[in-house]
Amino acid sequence: MLTYFGDDQLAIALTSNGNTYENNSVMIAVLSAYYGKSFNIPTFNTIALTSADLDQYLGVYSCPQLPFKLTVTKNNATLVITPDGQRPANMEATAKDVFEYTQYGIKLIFNTEKKLLVLQQGGQEFTFGKGL
């Protein structure tokens, strides 16, 4: 990715390979830093979970505001979400009950007691209920 801002005589080049973080978000952070704007720096922290740890999250979740369901499964010690009609996505555990897919800016926050998950993406937030 190459961007040039002629008025500011600013050129930025970004090369990436095999990344798991969206290039656009990296560019936004770089430009925000240059222009003195606030931005969030991702932590890239992950935690190790066992296959048994993931069992509490498994199931089918639905949200009244969205026309699809999320199926939550696992592949060994990796949580996998599959929205209806889409490809599966491997989620990384970043904190207790929190999983992320940074390439698409997806964050899932589970509340296992209430059988809910909150999906955050693109500045929006949707609450899904399990087994509804």
ChimeraX commands (.cxc) that place a marker at each C-alpha (Angstrom):
marker #1 position 0.00,0.00,0.00 radius 0.5
marker #1 position 1.40,3.39,-0.96 radius 0.5
marker #1 position -0.18,6.73,-0.09 radius 0.5
marker #1 position 1.00,10.25,-0.79 radius 0.5
marker #1 position -0.44,13.43,0.74 radius 0.5
marker #1 position 0.91,16.21,-1.50 radius 0.5
marker #1 position -0.25,19.12,0.66 radius 0.5
marker #1 position 1.75,17.77,3.60 radius 0.5
marker #1 position 4.56,16.23,1.52 radius 0.5
marker #1 position 3.91,12.97,3.37 radius 0.5
marker #1 position 4.48,9.57,1.75 radius 0.5
marker #1 position 3.66,6.30,3.51 radius 0.5
marker #1 position 4.44,2.82,2.20 radius 0.5
marker #1 position 3.18,-0.33,3.90 radius 0.5
marker #1 position 4.27,-3.82,2.92 radius 0.5
marker #1 position 2.86,-6.85,4.68 radius 0.5
marker #1 position 2.79,-10.58,4.18 radius 0.5
marker #1 position 0.80,-13.19,6.06 radius 0.5
marker #1 position -0.68,-10.57,8.33 radius 0.5
marker #1 position -3.50,-11.13,10.78 radius 0.5
marker #1 position -4.23,-7.43,11.27 radius 0.5
marker #1 position -6.07,-5.32,8.74 radius 0.5
marker #1 position -3.70,-3.06,6.75 radius 0.5
marker #1 position -6.25,-0.25,6.67 radius 0.5
marker #1 position -6.23,-0.13,10.49 radius 0.5
marker #1 position -2.43,0.11,10.48 radius 0.5
marker #1 position -2.58,3.02,8.03 radius 0.5
marker #1 position -5.23,4.79,10.11 radius 0.5
marker #1 position -3.01,4.46,13.20 radius 0.5
marker #1 position 0.03,5.83,11.32 radius 0.5
marker #1 position -1.93,8.79,9.94 radius 0.5
marker #1 position -3.55,9.46,13.30 radius 0.5
marker #1 position -0.13,9.56,14.96 radius 0.5
marker #1 position 1.26,11.88,12.29 radius 0.5
marker #1 position -1.68,14.29,12.49 radius 0.5
marker #1 position -1.89,14.23,16.30 radius 0.5
marker #1 position -5.20,12.36,16.48 radius 0.5
marker #1 position -6.03,9.72,19.08 radius 0.5
marker #1 position -6.05,6.05,18.11 radius 0.5
marker #1 position -6.02,2.63,19.74 radius 0.5
marker #1 position -2.93,0.49,19.57 radius 0.5
marker #1 position -3.81,-3.22,19.43 radius 0.5
marker #1 position -2.21,-5.33,22.12 radius 0.5
marker #1 position -1.99,-8.63,20.23 radius 0.5
marker #1 position -2.25,-10.47,23.53 radius 0.5
marker #1 position -3.55,-14.00,23.43 radius 0.5
marker #1 position -4.22,-16.53,26.14 radius 0.5
marker #1 position -3.94,-20.30,25.90 radius 0.5
marker #1 position -7.09,-22.33,26.36 radius 0.5
marker #1 position -7.73,-26.05,26.23 radius 0.5
marker #1 position -10.36,-27.73,24.12 radius 0.5
marker #1 position -12.39,-28.34,27.29 radius 0.5
marker #1 position -12.25,-24.62,28.17 radius 0.5
marker #1 position -14.08,-23.84,24.92 radius 0.5
marker #1 position -17.05,-26.13,25.58 radius 0.5
marker #1 position -18.94,-23.44,27.51 radius 0.5
marker #1 position -19.10,-21.20,24.42 radius 0.5
marker #1 position -20.31,-23.75,21.86 radius 0.5
marker #1 position -23.75,-23.43,20.31 radius 0.5
marker #1 position -25.90,-21.48,17.88 radius 0.5
marker #1 position -26.48,-17.79,18.63 radius 0.5
marker #1 position -28.99,-15.40,17.08 radius 0.5
marker #1 position -29.61,-11.65,17.17 radius 0.5
marker #1 position -32.99,-9.99,16.45 radius 0.5
marker #1 position -31.27,-7.15,14.53 radius 0.5
marker #1 position -29.33,-9.41,12.15 radius 0.5
marker #1 position -30.65,-11.88,9.56 radius 0.5
marker #1 position -28.15,-14.64,10.30 radius 0.5
marker #1 position -27.09,-16.96,13.10 radius 0.5
marker #1 position -23.60,-17.54,14.42 radius 0.5
marker #1 position -22.57,-21.13,14.96 radius 0.5
marker #1 position -19.77,-21.45,17.51 radius 0.5
marker #1 position -17.71,-24.65,17.34 radius 0.5
marker #1 position -14.15,-25.62,18.07 radius 0.5
marker #1 position -11.23,-27.21,16.31 radius 0.5
marker #1 position -9.08,-28.71,19.05 radius 0.5
marker #1 position -8.19,-25.67,21.24 radius 0.5
marker #1 position -9.37,-23.03,18.73 radius 0.5
marker #1 position -12.80,-21.41,18.85 radius 0.5
marker #1 position -14.43,-21.20,15.42 radius 0.5
marker #1 position -17.39,-19.02,14.42 radius 0.5
marker #1 position -19.40,-19.55,11.26 radius 0.5
marker #1 position -22.05,-17.02,10.30 radius 0.5
marker #1 position -24.82,-18.53,8.12 radius 0.5
marker #1 position -23.65,-18.76,4.52 radius 0.5
marker #1 position -20.10,-17.62,5.26 radius 0.5
marker #1 position -16.73,-19.25,5.79 radius 0.5
marker #1 position -15.59,-20.24,9.29 radius 0.5
marker #1 position -13.27,-17.90,11.18 radius 0.5
marker #1 position -10.74,-19.04,13.78 radius 0.5
marker #1 position -10.95,-16.79,16.83 radius 0.5
marker #1 position -8.04,-16.00,19.14 radius 0.5
marker #1 position -8.62,-15.84,22.90 radius 0.5
marker #1 position -7.37,-12.44,24.07 radius 0.5
marker #1 position -8.83,-12.41,27.61 radius 0.5
marker #1 position -11.25,-14.41,29.73 radius 0.5
marker #1 position -14.44,-14.80,27.64 radius 0.5
marker #1 position -13.05,-12.55,24.88 radius 0.5
marker #1 position -12.09,-13.72,21.39 radius 0.5
marker #1 position -10.89,-11.72,18.40 radius 0.5
marker #1 position -10.40,-12.06,14.68 radius 0.5
marker #1 position -8.23,-9.00,14.10 radius 0.5
marker #1 position -8.04,-9.33,10.32 radius 0.5
marker #1 position -11.74,-8.37,10.11 radius 0.5
marker #1 position -11.92,-6.34,13.31 radius 0.5
marker #1 position -14.26,-8.79,15.03 radius 0.5
marker #1 position -14.43,-9.11,18.80 radius 0.5
marker #1 position -16.70,-11.54,20.65 radius 0.5
marker #1 position -17.41,-11.11,24.35 radius 0.5
marker #1 position -19.21,-14.03,25.97 radius 0.5
marker #1 position -21.43,-13.94,29.05 radius 0.5
marker #1 position -21.86,-17.66,29.70 radius 0.5
marker #1 position -24.14,-17.17,32.73 radius 0.5
marker #1 position -26.68,-15.25,30.63 radius 0.5
marker #1 position -25.99,-17.35,27.49 radius 0.5
marker #1 position -25.10,-14.25,25.49 radius 0.5
marker #1 position -22.34,-13.09,23.23 radius 0.5
marker #1 position -21.67,-9.53,22.13 radius 0.5
marker #1 position -20.22,-9.08,18.66 radius 0.5
marker #1 position -18.27,-5.87,18.10 radius 0.5
marker #1 position -17.19,-4.87,14.62 radius 0.5
marker #1 position -16.76,-1.58,12.78 radius 0.5
marker #1 position -17.86,0.51,15.73 radius 0.5
marker #1 position -21.11,-1.42,16.07 radius 0.5
marker #1 position -22.22,-3.85,18.77 radius 0.5
marker #1 position -24.79,-6.65,18.55 radius 0.5
marker #1 position -26.00,-8.98,21.31 radius 0.5
marker #1 position -26.66,-12.59,20.39 radius 0.5
marker #1 position -28.56,-15.08,22.52 radius 0.5
marker #1 position -27.65,-18.75,22.65 radius 0.5
marker #1 position -30.24,-21.26,21.48 radius 0.5
marker #1 position -32.88,-18.69,20.51 radius 0.5
marker link #1:1,2 radius 0.2
marker link #1:2,3 radius 0.2
marker link #1:3,4 radius 0.2
marker link #1:4,5 radius 0.2
marker link #1:5,6 radius 0.2
marker link #1:6,7 radius 0.2
marker link #1:7,8 radius 0.2
marker link #1:8,9 radius 0.2
marker link #1:9,10 radius 0.2
marker link #1:10,11 radius 0.2
marker link #1:11,12 radius 0.2
marker link #1:12,13 radius 0.2
marker link #1:13,14 radius 0.2
marker link #1:14,15 radius 0.2
marker link #1:15,16 radius 0.2
marker link #1:16,17 radius 0.2
marker link #1:17,18 radius 0.2
marker link #1:18,19 radius 0.2
marker link #1:19,20 radius 0.2
marker link #1:20,21 radius 0.2
marker link #1:21,22 radius 0.2
marker link #1:22,23 radius 0.2
marker link #1:23,24 radius 0.2
marker link #1:24,25 radius 0.2
marker link #1:25,26 radius 0.2
marker link #1:26,27 radius 0.2
marker link #1:27,28 radius 0.2
marker link #1:28,29 radius 0.2
marker link #1:29,30 radius 0.2
marker link #1:30,31 radius 0.2
marker link #1:31,32 radius 0.2
marker link #1:32,33 radius 0.2
marker link #1:33,34 radius 0.2
marker link #1:34,35 radius 0.2
marker link #1:35,36 radius 0.2
marker link #1:36,37 radius 0.2
marker link #1:37,38 radius 0.2
marker link #1:38,39 radius 0.2
marker link #1:39,40 radius 0.2
marker link #1:40,41 radius 0.2
marker link #1:41,42 radius 0.2
marker link #1:42,43 radius 0.2
marker link #1:43,44 radius 0.2
marker link #1:44,45 radius 0.2
marker link #1:45,46 radius 0.2
marker link #1:46,47 radius 0.2
marker link #1:47,48 radius 0.2
marker link #1:48,49 radius 0.2
marker link #1:49,50 radius 0.2
marker link #1:50,51 radius 0.2
marker link #1:51,52 radius 0.2
marker link #1:52,53 radius 0.2
marker link #1:53,54 radius 0.2
marker link #1:54,55 radius 0.2
marker link #1:55,56 radius 0.2
marker link #1:56,57 radius 0.2
marker link #1:57,58 radius 0.2
marker link #1:58,59 radius 0.2
marker link #1:59,60 radius 0.2
marker link #1:60,61 radius 0.2
marker link #1:61,62 radius 0.2
marker link #1:62,63 radius 0.2
marker link #1:63,64 radius 0.2
marker link #1:64,65 radius 0.2
marker link #1:65,66 radius 0.2
marker link #1:66,67 radius 0.2
marker link #1:67,68 radius 0.2
marker link #1:68,69 radius 0.2
marker link #1:69,70 radius 0.2
marker link #1:70,71 radius 0.2
marker link #1:71,72 radius 0.2
marker link #1:72,73 radius 0.2
marker link #1:73,74 radius 0.2
marker link #1:74,75 radius 0.2
marker link #1:75,76 radius 0.2
marker link #1:76,77 radius 0.2
marker link #1:77,78 radius 0.2
marker link #1:78,79 radius 0.2
marker link #1:79,80 radius 0.2
marker link #1:80,81 radius 0.2
marker link #1:81,82 radius 0.2
marker link #1:82,83 radius 0.2
marker link #1:83,84 radius 0.2
marker link #1:84,85 radius 0.2
marker link #1:85,86 radius 0.2
marker link #1:86,87 radius 0.2
marker link #1:87,88 radius 0.2
marker link #1:88,89 radius 0.2
marker link #1:89,90 radius 0.2
marker link #1:90,91 radius 0.2
marker link #1:91,92 radius 0.2
marker link #1:92,93 radius 0.2
marker link #1:93,94 radius 0.2
marker link #1:94,95 radius 0.2
marker link #1:95,96 radius 0.2
marker link #1:96,97 radius 0.2
marker link #1:97,98 radius 0.2
marker link #1:98,99 radius 0.2
marker link #1:99,100 radius 0.2
marker link #1:100,101 radius 0.2
marker link #1:101,102 radius 0.2
marker link #1:102,103 radius 0.2
marker link #1:103,104 radius 0.2
marker link #1:104,105 radius 0.2
marker link #1:105,106 radius 0.2
marker link #1:106,107 radius 0.2
marker link #1:107,108 radius 0.2
marker link #1:108,109 radius 0.2
marker link #1:109,110 radius 0.2
marker link #1:110,111 radius 0.2
marker link #1:111,112 radius 0.2
marker link #1:112,113 radius 0.2
marker link #1:113,114 radius 0.2
marker link #1:114,115 radius 0.2
marker link #1:115,116 radius 0.2
marker link #1:116,117 radius 0.2
marker link #1:117,118 radius 0.2
marker link #1:118,119 radius 0.2
marker link #1:119,120 radius 0.2
marker link #1:120,121 radius 0.2
marker link #1:121,122 radius 0.2
marker link #1:122,123 radius 0.2
marker link #1:123,124 radius 0.2
marker link #1:124,125 radius 0.2
marker link #1:125,126 radius 0.2
marker link #1:126,127 radius 0.2
marker link #1:127,128 radius 0.2
marker link #1:128,129 radius 0.2
marker link #1:129,130 radius 0.2
marker link #1:130,131 radius 0.2
marker link #1:131,132 radius 0.2
view
